[in-house]
Amino acid sequence: MAARARQLAMGAQPLIDPQKLGTYDPIAIALEEVRRGLIPFVIVRTLPNGKHVRIKLKELLKLSEEFDVKI
């Protein structure tokens, strides 16, 4: 999040329309990009058996909607 907010602050093109969001704050824009699943973010977990599980942020967002959990 911090890295994306910094990119936006340095002039990177936002993936959403800041005008529709109602703010040009890079942190708010980065948060909204994450909430919408627009950032290709992957969590890698190492299991006790040594295997790795990759979980995409989009998958977590879908699960949070199914279980009515706000992220």
N, C-alpha and C positions, 0 to 999 in steps of 0.2 A: 504494500500500500504506500509506504513512504517513498519507495523508489518511483512508483508511478506518479505520485503527487509531485515529486521533484521534476520528473520528465515534463509534466504539464506546466509547471512553473517556469521551466526553461524553454517553453514554446512548442512542446509536442502537441500534435493534433489530438483533441479529445475524441473519444469513441461515441460520445453522446453530445447532444446539443445543449451547451451551457445555458443558452437563453431559455429553453424550455424547462430546464432544471431551476432556473431563477437565481443562479449564482455563477460567478466565475472563479470561485475559490477552488484551487487545485485539490485540496483535501476532500472537499465535498464531491467534486467531480470524480475523483479516484474511488471514493466510497460507492458512489452510484454505479460506476463501471463494474465494480466487484459485485454489487448486489444484483446487477442484471446479467452477470456471468459472461461479461465481454472480455475479461482478462484471462488469458490461457494459463491459469494457475493450477499446479498439480502438487498434492501433498504425497510424500513418499514415506510410508511407514515400514519399519523393519520388524518382522514378526519374530517370536522367540526361536523359531526353527531356522532363522536366517534368511527366509524369503522376504521379498519386498512387495508391498502392495501400493499401487499408484491410484490415487483417488483424485479425480478432476473436480475442480470447484463447482462446475455446472452440475455434477452428480449430487454434491452435497446440497446445493441450492434446491434441486428437485426434491430431495428427501425432506428438507426442512419445510417445503410447501405441503408435502404429503402428510407430515406429522404436525403441521401447523406450528412450527417453531420458527421464530424470527431470528435471522442472522444479521 
